[in-house]
Amino acid sequence: MSKKSSSTILVDSQTLSSLMPRKTFDYHSGASITSLNFDDSGQYLISAGIDKSIQLYDVHKGIHTKDIQSQKYGAHLAKFTHKDLNCLYASTPEAVPQDEPIDHAIRYLSLSDKKYLRYFKGHKSQVVSLEVDPVHDMFITSSFDKSVKLWDLRTSNPTGSVEVGQPVLLAYDPHGIVFVTAKLPGYGGGDGVGELEFYDTKNVHQVPFLRSTIHTRPECTWTNIEFANNGKYLLLSTNTSEHYLIDAFSGRLLTRLVMQHPNYKLNSHYPVSHTSCFSSCGRYVIAGSSVSELSVFDLVGIQSSNGSATVKDSDNPSTLSPFKTISTNQGIPKLIAFNPKLFTVATADNSVTLWQPS
């Protein structure tokens, strides 16, 4: 990584087009990596993989700093909290003897000294989505037990719970006021048709204040949903060459982001997340693939309702192609994360690669 003094770099089409692999880390022993996450400062990155480990990297220095083994419980969905070098992660339980209970607890870990601060117990099946409140010391989870639970980092028991009828993906809006559940298509026989439900975080026990139906490719699996930092869009990632841009105010589909390889499909026996992501400004989307390429999309012409205006289907293109495709020989970028503060992109497959503009 560069050791030059700090400077301001504009996130634009030119700098994104010049992204290049700068550093590659191989600390998961060739095992598939399933999640990536930057901390609030942008200095640190964590990865979790099916080798049941969490790896910590100092992005500013370009070095690997910690190896945290979780061999008994597994590790997935590792996410930084807002305090110190602390993170949450979900268990990946395997078959155990009948006289032993299966542990689906979420673990709260201090990465600095590798000590556990708290265990959050309440889910009866494996956790499939975990998101940290962007403002408060709260987080939300969903599970195969078909429930969504809200948690306060200061107490081990959930502060709220809602039955949602199936496993869902979760996303907070940039202010922690609203969260969205994404009901995956194909559950219960509805191939290609999923549903988004919008909740008020302070009134989670009430019915969603907005519901919308999203039609996607029948064979695709949804892998992640996230709000843009500008609050205008939701990005629905899939395991195929298509991702979906949603109006964050109306829940309607605005356009499909289509990569150049129409037959691409990420096949994995283990759940992965963040196959595409927003840039920190919310104007761009970067998507990974299984063909050693990054695809970069510019959303500048896409209209959203902004809470009041009416947007017709004809106002936006039905599909959007990438303005730049970047090839790499540094592994397969099946996972991707954009640094919130430093101009760095992280990708992962069996190793982690850091990218910066040239």
Secondary structure, 3 states (H helix, E strand, C coil): CCCCCCCCCCCCHHHHHCEEEEEEECCCCCCCEEEEEECCCCCEEEEEECCCEEEEEECCCCEEEEEEECCCCCCEEEEECCCCCEEEEECCCCCCCCCCCCCCCEEEEECCCCEEEEEECCCCCCEEEEEECCCCCEEEEEECCCEEEEEECCCCCCCEEEECCCCEEEEECCCCCEEEEEECCCHHHCCCEEEEEEEEHHHCCCCCCEEEEEECCCCCCEEEEEECCCCCEEEEEECECEEEEEECCCCCEEEEEECCCCCCECCCCCCCCCCEEECCCCCEEEECCCCCEEEEEECCCCCCCCCCCCCCHHHCCCEECCCEEEECCCCCCCEEEECCCCCCEEEECCCEEEEEEC
